[in-house]
Amino acid sequence: MPSPALAGRRRLAPRKAASNTGEREAPTAARAINGRSPASRRRRRAPPHSRHALTRPWLAGCLLGSWLLRIKAEKPVSSAATPRCHPFASMEPFAAAVPRKAAVDLRCLLSVAAGAVFALLLLLAAAPTPLRSASLFLTPFHASTEPSTSARSLPPLFVEPTLFRPAPPPPASPPRFAYLISGSAGDASMLRRCLLALYHPRNSYILHLDAQAPDSDRAELAAFVAAHPVLAAAGNVRIIEKANLVTYRGPTMVTTTLHAAASPPPSSGARAPAVVPTGTDLMHVFSKLPHDLNFIDHTSDIGWKAFARAMPMIVDPGLYMKTKGELFWIPERRSLPTAFKLFTGSAWMVLSRPFVEYTIWGWDNLPRTVLMYYANFISSPEGYFHTVVCNADGFKNTTVNHDLHFISWDNPPMQHPHYLTVGDWDRMVASDAPFARKFRRDDPVLDRIDADILSRRGPGGTVAPGGWCGGAGSGAGDNRTGADPCTAASVVAGDTAVLRPGPGAERLQRLVTSLLSEQNFRPRQCKVAETN
């Protein structure tokens, strides 16, 4: 009578041959494990791995942990001396018999432990909400950017978040401005008055009298700066000694501006973020704005200027002569450029320091290329900076389409705006602009600006008062005694970061808010007109 093992072998043989006729059968001794028949062993075998089973984190962790950390023997050993991990005995067929009460191998414990840890990690990752009572990682995980009130009130589990917590940012300090104040022969007194009206110890000032002015004017201006107690104590006023010839309609105004921007600034203005004019109210408002904004009036709809200014070619003798002369007109005309778009606008602007440095260094050569083109352009100050900023990918999105000036033009506009008088006072104030032009020398409207807006009620050599003077009544509009509240001691002992804005700050804030609104800011940035 055949043994049960042989009988089981006969019953399984046809099925095995049907499934895999080329597979060699194992010995009979390997078919019986722990005294059970192959049929009973087949019934106890776990079902094959299915997709449903793998979706359970615990089972997936056990499988992967067992597979990763199972240590294989270098040489095959007898089945009796090689215990297997019982929880996973049904996962893969064995080729050797294992005793039922064999000792559990350390490798089995490691496999089980690794599988349990991995399964726990999968459970945490698959949980719909993170655990709030503990954190397994140094960096806490939050299901949303706004945790609940209870989660925010819990103290940190680890000390690292407290040790590496970033320090709060320092309070924003008022911005520093650099001013280029330029004039020609006979304008030294106007430069002095403009300097005192714009003065603040935090800013820097560059004064330029062009080459047409006699050396005596520059010497007089330098003596005034050296003798003034506040200007001398602050040391933030510089006079360009090597003057340039400036022709209004030629490119020499652009070269003079670049010359001043590239010159070493006075000591207190070494970190000035902007070039061109301002005062205390402007510093107060600009302290709330990004320092990379460029206030420049611009448009690509050049209209009649395409035929009258862009196509004609001129030569400015101020570039190579010691005396001013008339522009040379070249008979040939040129076509409009195709390498860049032309923009035009106001010649008065407030530029950021990053953009000014870009025009000086020109690391992608665009500023130099455009400068060479505008060397033969009529009224190049009304187009050079506008074209550069709107063709530079890194700066076109920093433009604010306004020059912060009140200028009264004729209708239709002529070559020059008309001079402002006391009759224009209401319109000037209603414009909310911090600057205005143009004025005649010593016009009564300038005295009214000094008294009503700048609070300059002392002698002609007093600077515009501000919070840096240190007195309680040094704010705008409070200097009623007639004495100069700002002295050299105020520069040394006072805090130049203290600002006491006056009514002008409210007007300027209203203007800036309108310029940076959703309707005016992005839609008006370097917009290319279809006609250009």
C-alpha positions in Angstrom: 0.0 0.0 0.0 1.5 3.3 -0.9 2.4 5.7 1.8 0.3 8.9 2.2 3.2 10.9 0.9 3.4 8.9 -2.3 -0.4 9.0 -2.6 -0.4 12.7 -2.3 2.4 12.8 -4.8 0.4 10.8 -7.4 -2.6 13.1 -6.9 -0.5 16.2 -7.4 1.5 14.9 -10.3 -1.0 15.5 -13.2 -1.8 19.0 -11.9 1.9 19.9 -11.6 2.6 18.6 -15.1 -0.2 20.6 -16.5 1.1 23.8 -15.0 4.8 23.3 -15.6 5.9 20.2 -17.4 9.6 21.1 -17.4 9.9 21.7 -13.6 11.8 19.1 -11.7 9.9 17.6 -8.8 11.4 18.0 -5.3 12.3 14.8 -3.3 9.6 13.1 -1.3 11.2 14.0 2.0 10.8 17.7 1.1 7.1 17.3 0.6 6.3 16.5 4.2 6.9 19.3 6.7 6.1 18.9 10.4 4.4 15.6 9.8 1.6 17.0 7.7 0.7 15.9 4.2 1.3 18.2 1.3 -2.5 18.6 0.8 -2.9 19.9 4.4 0.1 22.1 3.9 -1.3 23.5 0.7 -4.6 24.3 2.5 -2.7 26.2 5.2 -0.6 28.2 2.8 -1.5 31.9 2.7 -3.1 33.1 -0.4 -0.9 34.9 -3.0 -0.2 38.6 -2.6 -3.0 40.7 -3.9 -3.4 44.4 -4.6 -5.9 44.6 -1.7 -3.4 43.1 0.7 -0.6 45.5 -0.4 -2.8 48.5 0.3 -2.8 47.7 4.0 0.1 49.6 5.6 0.8 47.0 8.3 1.1 44.1 5.9 3.1 46.2 3.4 5.5 47.2 6.1 5.9 43.6 7.3 6.6 42.4 3.8 9.1 45.2 3.0 10.8 45.0 6.3 11.3 41.3 6.1 12.6 41.5 2.6 15.0 44.3 3.3 16.6 43.1 6.5 16.6 39.3 5.9 20.2 38.0 6.1 21.0 35.3 3.7 23.6 32.6 4.7 26.7 32.4 2.6 26.5 28.6 2.4 23.5 26.3 2.4 23.0 24.5 5.7 20.8 21.6 6.7 17.1 22.2 7.1 17.2 21.2 10.8 19.8 23.8 11.7 18.2 26.7 9.8 15.2 28.0 11.7 12.8 30.2 9.8 10.7 33.1 10.9 7.3 31.6 11.7 5.1 34.7 11.1 6.4 34.8 7.5 6.6 31.1 6.9 3.6 31.2 4.6 5.0 34.1 2.5 7.5 31.9 0.5 8.0 28.2 0.1 10.7 26.5 1.9 13.0 23.9 0.4 13.8 22.2 3.7 11.9 21.0 6.7 11.9 23.2 9.8 11.2 21.7 13.2 8.0 23.0 14.8 9.6 24.1 18.1 12.8 25.5 16.7 14.4 28.4 18.5 13.5 31.8 17.0 16.5 33.3 15.1 17.7 36.8 15.9 17.3 37.6 12.2 13.6 36.9 12.5 13.3 39.4 15.4 15.1 42.1 13.4 12.8 41.5 10.4 9.6 41.7 12.5 10.9 44.9 14.2 11.8 46.5 11.0 8.4 45.6 9.5 6.6 47.0 12.5 8.5 50.3 12.3 7.9 50.7 8.6 4.2 49.9 9.0 4.0 52.5 11.7 5.5 55.1 9.4 3.0 54.2 6.6 0.1 54.5 9.1 1.3 58.0 10.0 1.7 59.0 6.4 -1.7 57.6 5.4 -3.5 59.3 8.3 -6.1 61.9 7.2 -4.8 64.4 9.8 -1.4 64.5 11.5 -0.9 63.6 15.1 -1.2 66.7 17.3 0.2 65.3 20.5 3.7 64.3 19.2 6.1 64.8 16.4 8.4 62.2 15.0 10.5 64.7 13.1 12.4 67.8 14.0 10.4 69.7 11.4 6.7 69.6 12.3 4.2 68.7 9.6 1.0 70.6 9.4 -2.0 69.6 7.3 -2.8 73.3 6.5 -0.9 76.6 6.6 -3.3 77.8 9.4 -3.2 75.3 12.3 -5.9 75.3 14.9 -5.8 77.4 18.0 -5.1 74.3 20.2 -2.2 73.3 18.0 -0.7 76.7 18.1 -0.9 76.8 21.9 1.1 73.6 22.4 4.7 74.1 23.4 7.3 72.7 21.0 8.3 69.0 21.6 11.9 69.5 20.7 14.3 72.3 21.7 15.7 72.8 18.2 12.8 75.0 17.0 13.4 77.4 19.9 17.2 77.4 19.4 17.0 78.1 15.6 14.1 80.4 15.6 15.0 83.4 13.4 15.4 86.7 15.1 12.7 89.3 14.3 13.6 91.7 11.5 15.0 95.1 12.6 12.6 98.0 12.3 12.6 99.6 8.9 14.8 102.7 8.8 14.0 105.7 6.7 15.5 105.4 3.2 18.5 107.5 2.1 18.3 109.6 -1.0 20.9 111.1 -3.3 20.3 114.3 -5.2 21.8 115.7 -8.3 21.3 119.5 -8.3 22.6 121.0 -11.5 22.9 124.5 -12.9 24.8 126.7 -15.2 26.4 130.2 -15.1 24.7 132.5 -12.5 22.8 129.6 -10.8 24.9 129.3 -7.7 22.4 131.1 -5.5 19.5 129.0 -6.8 21.5 125.8 -6.1 22.1 127.0 -2.5 18.4 127.6 -2.0 17.4 124.3 -3.4 20.0 122.5 -1.3 18.7 124.0 2.0 15.1 123.2 1.0 15.8 119.6 0.3 18.3 119.0 3.1 18.3 116.1 5.5 21.4 114.7 7.3 20.7 111.1 6.1 20.7 112.1 2.4 23.6 112.9 0.1 23.8 115.8 -2.3 25.9 116.3 -5.4 26.1 119.8 -6.8 27.1 120.4 -10.4 27.7 123.8 -12.1 28.5 123.1 -15.7 31.6 124.2 -17.5 30.0 127.4 -18.7 29.9 128.7 -15.2 33.1 130.5 -14.0 35.3 128.9 -11.5 34.4 131.6 -9.1 30.9 130.3 -8.9 32.1 126.9 -7.9 34.5 128.3 -5.4 31.7 130.4 -3.9 29.4 127.4 -3.6 32.2 125.3 -2.0 32.9 128.1 0.5 29.2 128.2 1.4 29.1 124.5 2.1 32.2 124.5 4.2 31.1 127.5 6.3 27.6 126.3 7.0 27.6 124.6 10.4 25.0 121.9 9.6 26.4 121.0 6.1 29.9 120.9 7.4 29.1 118.8 10.4 27.1 116.2 8.3 29.6 116.1 5.5 27.1 114.9 3.0 27.4 117.5 0.3 29.8 117.1 -2.6 30.6 119.5 -5.5 31.7 118.1 -8.8 35.0 119.8 -9.6 35.5 118.5 -13.1 32.4 120.1 -14.6 30.8 119.0 -17.9 29.3 121.1 -20.6 25.5 120.6 -20.6 23.4 121.2 -23.7 19.7 121.0 -23.0 18.8 119.3 -26.3 21.8 117.1 -26.5 23.1 113.9 -24.8 25.3 115.8 -22.3 22.6 116.0 -19.7 22.5 112.2 -19.7 26.3 111.9 -19.4 26.3 114.4 -16.5 23.7 112.3 -14.7 25.7 109.1 -15.2 28.8 111.0 -14.1 27.2 112.1 -10.9 25.8 108.6 -10.2 29.2 107.0 -10.7 31.0 109.5 -8.5 31.9 108.5 -4.9 29.0 109.7 -2.8 29.5 111.8 0.4 30.1 109.8 3.5 26.6 109.9 5.0 25.0 108.9 1.7 27.1 105.8 1.0 24.0 103.6 1.2 21.6 105.9 -0.7 19.0 103.8 -2.5 17.9 106.4 -5.0 19.3 109.2 -7.2 17.5 112.5 -7.7 15.4 114.8 -5.2 13.4 114.7 -1.8 12.6 115.8 1.8 11.3 114.6 5.2 7.8 113.9 4.0 9.1 111.9 1.1 11.4 109.9 3.3 8.5 109.1 5.6 6.3 107.8 2.7 9.1 106.0 1.0 10.1 104.1 4.1 6.9 102.0 3.6 7.7 101.2 -0.1 10.1 98.8 -1.8 13.4 100.4 -2.5 13.5 99.1 -6.1 10.7 101.3 -7.5 11.5 103.7 -10.3 9.2 106.7 -10.6 9.6 107.6 -14.3 6.9 109.0 -16.6 7.1 107.0 -19.9 5.2 105.9 -23.0 6.1 104.0 -26.1 3.6 106.0 -28.2 6.2 108.5 -29.4 3.9 109.9 -32.1 5.4 112.9 -33.9 8.7 112.4 -32.1 9.5 109.4 -34.3 9.8 111.7 -37.3 11.1 114.8 -35.6 13.5 113.3 -33.0 14.2 109.6 -33.6 14.9 109.7 -37.3 17.1 112.9 -37.5 20.7 112.6 -36.4 22.6 115.3 -34.5 26.0 115.8 -33.1 26.4 117.7 -29.8 29.6 119.7 -29.7 29.4 119.7 -25.9 30.8 116.2 -26.0 34.2 117.3 -27.4 34.4 121.1 -27.2 35.3 123.4 -24.3 32.5 125.9 -25.1 28.9 125.4 -26.0 27.8 125.5 -29.6 24.8 124.8 -31.8 23.9 121.2 -32.6 25.2 119.8 -35.9 22.4 118.3 -38.0 23.3 115.4 -40.3 21.4 115.4 -43.6 20.9 111.6 -43.6 18.0 110.2 -41.6 17.9 106.8 -39.9 15.1 104.3 -39.4 13.7 103.3 -36.0 15.6 100.7 -34.1 14.4 97.1 -34.1 16.8 95.7 -31.4 14.8 97.6 -28.7 11.6 99.6 -28.3 11.8 103.4 -28.0 10.2 105.0 -25.0 9.9 108.7 -24.1 8.6 110.8 -21.2 9.6 113.4 -18.6 13.3 114.2 -18.1 12.7 114.4 -14.3 12.5 111.1 -12.4 13.3 109.3 -9.2 15.4 106.2 -9.9 16.3 103.3 -7.6 19.9 102.5 -6.8 19.8 99.0 -8.3 18.7 100.5 -11.7 21.3 103.3 -11.5 24.0 100.8 -10.9 22.7 98.8 -13.8 23.0 101.8 -16.1 26.6 102.3 -15.0 27.9 98.7 -15.1 25.6 97.5 -18.0 26.4 93.8 -17.5 24.3 92.8 -20.4 25.5 95.7 -22.6 22.0 97.2 -23.1 22.7 100.5 -21.3 25.8 101.1 -23.4 24.1 100.2 -26.7 21.2 102.5 -26.0 23.6 105.2 -24.9 25.4 105.0 -28.2 22.1 105.3 -30.0 20.9 108.3 -28.0 24.2 110.1 -28.5 22.7 111.4 -31.8 19.2 111.8 -30.5 17.5 115.1 -30.0 16.4 115.7 -26.4 17.9 112.4 -25.2 17.2 113.1 -21.5 13.5 112.5 -22.4 14.2 109.0 -23.7 17.4 107.3 -22.6 16.5 106.1 -19.1 12.9 105.3 -20.2 14.1 103.1 -23.0 16.7 101.3 -20.9 14.3 100.5 -18.0 11.5 99.3 -20.2 13.8 97.0 -22.3 15.5 95.5 -19.3 13.7 92.4 -18.2 15.0 92.8 -14.6 13.6 96.3 -14.2 10.6 96.8 -16.4 8.3 95.6 -13.6 9.7 98.1 -11.2 8.4 101.2 -13.0 5.8 103.6 -11.7 4.4 105.7 -14.5 4.8 109.1 -12.8 7.6 111.6 -12.3 6.4 113.0 -8.9 6.5 116.5 -10.4 3.8 119.1 -10.9 4.5 120.7 -14.3 2.2 123.2 -16.0 2.2 122.8 -19.8 0.6 124.9 -22.4 -2.2 123.5 -24.5 -1.0 122.3 -27.0 2.3 121.7 -25.2 5.3 123.8 -26.3 9.0 123.1 -26.0 9.1 124.4 -22.4 6.5 124.5 -19.6 5.4 127.9 -18.4 6.8 129.4 -15.2 4.8 128.8 -12.0 3.6 131.7 -9.9 1.5 132.3 -6.8 -1.5 132.0 -9.0 -0.7 128.3 -9.5 -0.5 127.6 -5.7 -3.9 125.8 -5.4 -3.2 123.5 -8.3 0.3 122.7 -7.0 -1.0 121.7 -3.6 -4.0 119.8 -5.1 -1.6 117.7 -7.3 -0.1 116.0 -4.2 3.2 116.0 -6.0 6.3 116.6 -3.8 8.2 118.5 -6.6 7.3 121.2 -9.1 8.9 123.2 -11.9 9.6 125.6 -13.4 10.3 128.8 -11.3 11.8 132.1 -11.9 14.7 133.2 -9.7 13.5 134.5 -6.3 9.8 134.4 -7.3 7.4 135.1 -4.4 5.9 131.7 -4.7 9.2 130.2 -3.5 9.0 132.2 -0.3 5.5 130.9 0.3 6.8 127.3 -0.2 9.5 127.9 2.3 7.1 129.3 4.9 3.9 127.2 4.5 5.3 123.8 3.4 8.9 123.6 4.6 8.6 125.8 7.8 11.8 127.7 6.9 11.1 130.9 8.9 14.6 131.7 10.0 17.4 133.5 8.1 18.1 132.6 4.5 20.8 130.1 5.4 18.5 127.8 7.5 17.8 124.2 6.5 14.3 122.7 6.4 13.6 121.5 10.0 12.7 117.9 10.9 12.7 115.4 13.6 16.5 115.0 13.5 16.8 118.5 15.1 15.8 117.0 18.4 13.4 119.6 19.7 9.8 118.9 20.6 8.7 121.6 18.3 11.0 120.8 15.4 8.3 119.1 13.3 7.0 120.6 10.1 4.9 123.7 10.8 6.0 124.2 14.4 9.0 126.5 13.8 7.3 129.8 14.8 10.1 131.4 16.8 12.2 132.7 13.9 15.4 131.0 15.2 17.1 128.1 13.5 16.2 124.9 15.4 18.7 122.8 13.5 22.3 123.3 14.4 25.6 121.4 14.2 24.9 119.9 17.6 21.7 118.4 16.2 23.6 116.5 13.6 26.0 115.1 16.2 23.6 114.3 19.0 20.3 114.0 17.3 18.8 110.8 15.8 18.6 111.3 12.0 16.2 108.4 11.7 13.5 110.3 13.6 10.9 111.7 11.2 8.1 114.1 12.1 6.1 114.3 8.9 3.8 117.2 8.2 0.7 117.7 6.1 2.6 117.1 3.0 3.1 113.4 3.9 -0.6 112.8 3.8 -0.9 114.3 0.4 2.1 112.3 -0.9 0.7 109.1 0.6 -2.5 109.7 -1.2 -0.7 110.1 -4.5 1.5 107.0 -4.0 -1.5 104.9 -3.0 -3.2 105.9 -6.2 -0.2 105.2 -8.4 0.3 101.8 -6.8 -3.3 100.8 -7.1 -4.4 97.8 -9.1 -5.8 100.1 -11.9 -2.7 102.3 -12.3 0.4 100.2 -11.4 0.7 97.1 -13.5 -1.4 98.1 -16.4 0.8 101.2 -17.1 4.2 99.6 -16.8 6.2 99.8 -20.0 3.1 99.2 -22.1 4.1 98.8 -25.8 1.9 100.8 -28.1 0.8 99.2 -31.3 1.8 102.3 -33.3 5.4 101.9 -32.3 
